[in-house]
Amino acid sequence: MARDTVETHFLEAVADLKMGTPRDPSRPVREGSTLSGRLCLDLYRRQLDSRLLDIAARWLREQDQGFYTIGSAGHEGNAALAAALRVDDPALLHYRSGAFYLTRSALAGRLPEQGIRDVLLGLTAAAEEPIAGGRHKVFGHPELAVIPQTSTIASHLPRAVGVAFAIERARALDVPAAWAGDAIAVCSFGDASVNHATAQSGFNTAAYATYQGQAVPILFVCEDNGIGISVRTPKGWVEAAANRPGIEYFAADGCDLAAAYDAAAQAVAHVRANRSPAFLHLSTVRLMGHAGSDVEVAYRTQREIRADMERDPLLRSAAMLVEAGLVTPDELLKSYESTREHVLRMALETTRSPRLSTAEEVMAPIAPRSEDVIAKISPVAAEPSVREKAFAGALPENDKAMTLSQAINRTLSDALAVYPEMMVFGEDVAKKGGVYGVTRGLQKRFGAARVFDTLLDEQAILGLALGSGVAKLLPVPEIQYLAYLHNALDQIRGEAATLSFFSRGAFTNPMVVRVAGYAYQKGFGGHFHNDNAIGALRDIPGLVIASPSRPDDASAMLRTCLAAARTQGAVCVFLEPIALYHTRDLFDEGDGGWLATYAPPTRWSDTHVPIGRARSYGDGRDLTIVTYGNGLRMSLRAAVRLTQEGYSCRVLDLRWLSPLPVEDLVRAAELTGKVLIADETRRSGSVSEGIVAELVDAGFTGQIARVTSADSFIPLGEAAGHVLLSEEEIEAAARKLLS
């Protein structure tokens, strides 16, 4: 293949190098550095492999056999970072981390060809690629503690902080962890990403925790090439942005392997010894453009491009080796040509590897679930003596019937008693017990290490959950209101839900995200406290969305979600209807129709609710009302009035909004031939749209109607009633369908 200007410049410059006085390879490669000549030579080889993989990527693209050309050229100094870390330090890497990955692979005892082949299989979307299996080009490997990242920005930083937090918290809880107790987390990113909201969240969370004396052993690494695609980063901006209380700042020329290694070693030592964060700022260059399709001359001058080539880290490492007398220019050139030929030959071989060939193959890692395993663990309880202590002798099954809020509280207590790795956290959940008292008393019973308040940042809350989950803890974060979830939704969509998919299940994000949601609060409301928008959650592949309405369902479904997370790595969102938290009655004041006694979790109980199974009320043959959430109470009340008028109705509570209980839905629909969907969410992008589609796809030929809330944000006070679904509307629609 033809050689581009970067490759030609490197070869010509190496040919002009002058041999220096030979040094002992066990000594520093140059005065004042701690990088030995021998290690420098090893790292240069990994830098060379990375550079040639970039060249191979573009060649493969030309042959229409490769599918990714964002390379690491100019960033090969991150090989020094890999050498300064331990191979068991969890790493969340920038997409220009080729040299880091190859170095860690070699330091872990793998042959150089293995790391090279990993990358090539990713470039060619081969099904046997060891991490994503042809689903995306990522740097990741479970045996190398490299957690794959698909983001091109900084959305992995909150998770990285969560990983650092989890390393310390697992040790404090004395539970099995994914990494050693003295490990540190490292995450790398580009200079443009420093400006992203998730980066700011990550930095702030680490600084906030450190300010309060909490250990957060994380190393932030900014590889600053001065440009984000075509937008320049102002000089000095990264250093200024890194200035945070409690975060130690280190800087070096990332194009100088010795300087980068020395700075990285110092930063790593600081984080490991002090268990506090550091920011390593490596000045780099970007060679060969942003990607293969990028025409750099459209926004950069030839002088700028040439200046970057003069700083080529591969060339500077070669020059350092020659000046130290460790290798001759001729040896470097011969090595370059032989390695180039070898890498291109390997690239050609990987084009023959099978690729994913069916939708089933592609989707296999999205949300694998063993219902038998979940059912087995879902009702498991702590030892009787442990439960007695957790509930201070007052076991909830011996108490009177309870509300939805109380049932969730008792279920969380039971779960905390049986799962020592479980944590409940979020805004105001500790001493206050949450805005609605759902977590009241949990911190007193289980301690501040397991039930704690966080800073007011939903990205940070979910980031802590992401890091804790991948570290083998069981996080149960609370999002105070549904409306607050939207500004952090990509932490679920782009980070949590994709991890299993892009790692073939090697890494998972077990978590149960509790969210107080929906509308109908009395005397307290407005848009941010009465949000009925869940469409953005329902289109996330593999996400489990539970929506309990009654206390008994809430207990059983929460246990199911916790079991699915713990055994299958499931990502679950547990939507709790605020307006039903403290509801006691169904029809008349004092009837207690919305209360339920607490069923304890035991191996013999029948309280398990399988994911995707609905609950039916009544045996009517005239009409099926399909609903969920607040709609269940309204629909049951409406159904009773319709029954009194001579109509025979049944009500189906979906309970699970993803996956929808299609089998139960179709069965209930066919029993009556008429279906009314009572959906409290907005008409557009609503759950009801999915229900109608499932019925049509299943071949249902009966009548279907739906009533929903309006396509409106929810206003304050009585005005909310004008846009929210009402019992009267449900009744009117039912009568119309029955007439």
Steps between C-alpha positions, in 0.01 A plus 500: 500500500611858437673684785352826624698807602515404869651164420743646245608773740569246775712278278704789360556650844612166650749454215660834597542418871854491644609217725584596858733344755363159605336481845428207727135412414425449870587863571278801427467567130615854572618701797233612743243240397385181669420328170753226435642441157359150493147615587530785253581254223202281595266798506630624164406164350145534628488857368612370162237225503233760578615726215497216253152397612384850405655454158340156471161648597511739208616232261215275613255786446631546145431131438151536651604245762548734796242715673685731738778748429522722809856423595754560776772664289656779703371357829740207525649655813218333694717186489691668785178533700429128462853420620460719808182320607441145617324266262222454755421871525159542328530721192231685306675620188486777243449376145860594410647252749651245263848511652359479853297191413787325326737582787264370766439186295875436484557581868230245584716234337321475168694482175515828303312331216205436729446867573545590134252236395245623756504843338492370144200279576327810630584700189356230277188440716593135546267292715796346684635837619555440874296780654219635278486205263473715188240741640731799529868590494592547866803453723400251767584166651376337822840342570675837463261701723421719199130590506381574145375849420294586194469870575703744293452768764524484879191309605720234659644736762212473752531122476878521546450698821249234603761229441748684724230546764408131480859382550502674837141420594539126431795496737301688764208259466736199497327346201652333192612756243609503139835660577763506773445730796803713407411525131432836340267592216629680193299668227630685197335753272580777252532872556167580332325256734610703801214735417230235500243502779584143598869589534411791725278266701785252537754760611253663737393173659861396565584843643181511706570161656866582567403831657299301755784260571372209293747284312466516121807337338457617142747629243348727238717510188446768239680433173506854367569526126355850489211429266162329506433385143543852354439722805811625676535486877633832634854478634505466876134404521550137605736598781254765618207257480692240700542737792269336753526478878638165611614392152878502462625623162786341305612592148748380242576496131309193387714480188810444716483140623740554791328817619158338467614194694652703783189717537267201478701311762482798734126544446430129547708492818310800636158344434598159633663629819250773585184336359414839355452622142759641265485659156775407254523743211692356205569733209472300179450548128248358257648344190318375190192712574203423721410191297550358155226714348631823656651753257728683742620763255148643496553651845873474577800654328783294358731666753285378789483148361877498443567623854302209640700255292820642650359412844402148390530291820609193306783698341604654831511159668710369212735797534536445875593136445757587234650779711532253789685262272245227556416448134623624165293692245542213258366253754200722559426525129531126449277437800245748366478331161480146637239595760302691240492200273403275791213724617360540148517126449312449827247760386440308179450180699240657725287601200428130460359469851122446521282797587168514680247355260159516667297739713495235772880493510521876517245530779608202711689702766241779541303359790554129556278382785448164663154519654566183701807652665318826573202313645729294722683793654214751503338371822824433691500647851770566754540264794219541756734653758629752244145596399400538864789737555433694178140564604580542870281201580191644331475286187287671234296189422363526853400862449169630374430554130725765352521761227709493182766718663522278805517183293792633296677605820462156658609327181814713481572408862462130428726531195767696689494229765564220253734674250804648678620656174179699452495878542212749493595858415378824345384847597354519853463123540703465821395682818193656344395177335415661169244768417216253561659298781546187290855437628436623853695309764719306257820686581446455872456126452774432246752781542628793296723281283196331351231769510628848425427836347671613182562838348214646300606380156311220326795426270717451807239281669472273197878510452548366852252226415675420172839472667366305796313255280797419280703456822260222609306700757120530487404867468144626553517871416197723545408775254286737701255582220450360152556843345848506654597183316487650152811716530699188588323243288803425283666346805236228467459505122859542384691351793303251709285341230780466245771345717383140481430541128847634420680252725301184425402490866857505629414825678154580633328782688275340761283774649147583602429869447208607718312796353213688662276585207170565329247767595181547707661636814256710698606843621853466362591493139611672191701355218813393689306314768229355277669360193329236288760465221650151479528459123875562512542202733289255302718511190819393680581140399514256789389745767253354750229748604290401799189702587328366813177656624412295806707426812509122449608535137765753595666260746501205265607700194781675688634163612482380140693804376768459767534131417521574126766762563701282735492179296466627142651847511164652409451875482161572656299818544243474779231763444311582819169693471540792741125555533453141619784496756269571794163406348298277731154472351359381169134607499392660825690670776613242752446192283875420496467365149844620393686347794658154506666281759872442461607165360850416628765379255545129559605212280146362509306816440292556191570874488735493202375698198674400175620783280240566232197347674182702553236478774131462426206623707151362444368252246279719283421396144385830350805726528867487593651819640879496463687736727783551752623744767237746619278372222445175689319665791295719267413206275396275788268771632357555151457126446294463817264776391467342156429163659223657706346612170501143370826495306750222561857638516846377583806718570850399396788666686803477273744546790797481261536768233808340347484229404125527460302193615389421147380146568275610788386803303388301197328238715303762693407680178370186332285411801282807443567608142499863613798683647516842658847626583508745792842665473601782734797601284484740207313397189808528278785267584282327756488146631162462333659529156712197579202308633297564183795394285544176696132414467499567127822304449347208691206497258237628744191587295277641773433862584771720652467846649726705721477794736813683605625820654542793263821589318577762759734579784322485833401835655449593864185451700160414361611579147680164499161331486439643154791311345520181708298186439196482731265229624215673321685472168564132560132438573383701201736319264393164643131575448568608144686178429229291665206671327 
